Amino acid sequence: MHTTLTEHARCLYGDEYRPTPKCDRKHHESWFIEELTFADADSILMMLRELCPHMVDGFLPVCIRNLAYRLVLLQRPDEPALMREAADSLHLHGPDWDDIVADLRRRADALENAAPV
């Protein structure tokens, strides 16, 4: 049984840095996506940072990584550092999201510039 989102992701997709745990549970990506959808931002970030510590690595599919960042930003819409992290991840995985990358960076800059000193 998986006790964390990270364990579930590791079991389903594998881990570039650690062995995949033995598991007698059936795995369906839809179950993982459901768990991801309702996970809190800290759990999602822990999964991303543990399974993809250098952002360009890891076995998480790009669609899962993008969804994870989107869900984190919905929960924490006013954190410029997270916006930039999400933008960097999108940028690394192809030009399809360049307009979203630029928008995230603009929003992060605007938040920082509006913050009281």
C-alpha positions in Angstrom: 0.0 0.0 0.0 1.3 3.5 -0.9 1.3 5.9 2.0 2.4 9.0 0.1 1.9 10.5 -3.4 5.7 10.0 -3.9 5.5 6.3 -3.2 2.6 5.9 -5.5 4.4 7.8 -8.3 7.6 5.8 -7.7 5.7 2.5 -7.9 3.8 3.5 -11.0 6.6 5.2 -13.0 9.8 4.1 -11.4 12.6 6.3 -10.0 15.8 7.1 -11.7 17.7 7.3 -8.4 16.1 4.6 -6.3 14.8 1.1 -6.9 11.1 0.7 -7.6 9.5 -0.7 -4.5 8.0 -4.2 -4.6 4.3 -3.8 -4.6 1.4 -6.3 -4.9 -1.1 -3.6 -5.8 -2.5 -3.2 -9.3 -1.5 0.1 -10.8 -3.7 2.3 -13.0 -2.5 5.7 -14.0 -6.1 7.0 -13.5 -5.9 6.2 -9.8 -2.7 8.1 -9.5 -4.1 11.1 -11.3 -7.1 11.1 -9.0 -4.7 11.0 -6.0 -2.6 13.8 -7.5 -5.7 15.9 -8.3 -6.7 16.0 -4.6 -3.2 16.2 -3.1 -2.0 19.2 -1.2 0.8 21.4 -2.6 3.4 20.1 -0.2 2.8 16.5 -1.2 3.0 17.4 -4.9 6.2 19.4 -4.5 7.8 16.6 -2.5 7.0 14.1 -5.3 8.4 16.4 -8.0 11.5 17.3 -6.1 12.2 13.7 -5.0 11.6 12.0 -8.4 13.0 14.9 -10.5 15.6 16.5 -8.3 17.4 18.2 -11.2 14.2 19.0 -13.2 15.6 17.6 -16.4 15.7 14.1 -15.1 13.2 11.5 -13.7 10.8 9.1 -15.1 7.6 11.1 -14.5 5.8 11.6 -17.8 5.8 15.2 -19.0 2.0 15.3 -18.8 2.1 14.3 -15.2 4.8 16.8 -14.4 2.8 19.6 -16.1 -0.4 18.7 -14.3 1.4 18.6 -11.0 2.8 22.1 -11.4 -0.6 23.3 -12.5 -2.2 21.9 -9.4 0.5 23.4 -7.2 0.0 26.8 -8.7 -3.7 26.6 -8.3 -3.2 26.0 -4.6 -0.4 28.6 -4.2 -1.1 31.3 -6.8 0.9 34.0 -5.3 4.4 32.4 -5.0 6.7 33.8 -7.7 9.4 31.1 -7.0 6.9 28.3 -7.8 5.8 30.1 -10.9 9.3 30.3 -12.1 9.9 26.6 -11.2 6.9 25.6 -13.2 7.9 27.9 -16.1 11.4 26.3 -16.1 9.9 22.8 -16.2 7.6 23.7 -19.1 10.5 25.4 -20.9 12.6 22.2 -20.7 10.0 20.0 -22.3 9.4 21.8 -25.5 8.3 24.9 -27.3 4.6 24.0 -27.2 4.2 25.9 -23.9 6.4 28.9 -24.6 3.5 31.4 -24.3 2.6 29.9 -20.9 6.2 30.0 -19.8 6.4 33.7 -20.7 3.1 34.4 -18.9 4.2 32.6 -15.7 7.5 34.6 -15.7 5.6 37.9 -16.2 3.2 37.0 -13.4 6.1 36.1 -11.1 7.8 39.4 -11.9 4.6 41.4 -11.3 4.1 39.7 -8.0 7.6 40.5 -6.8 7.4 44.1 -8.0 4.1 44.6 -6.2 5.3 43.1 -3.0 5.9 45.6 -0.2 9.6 46.1 0.7 
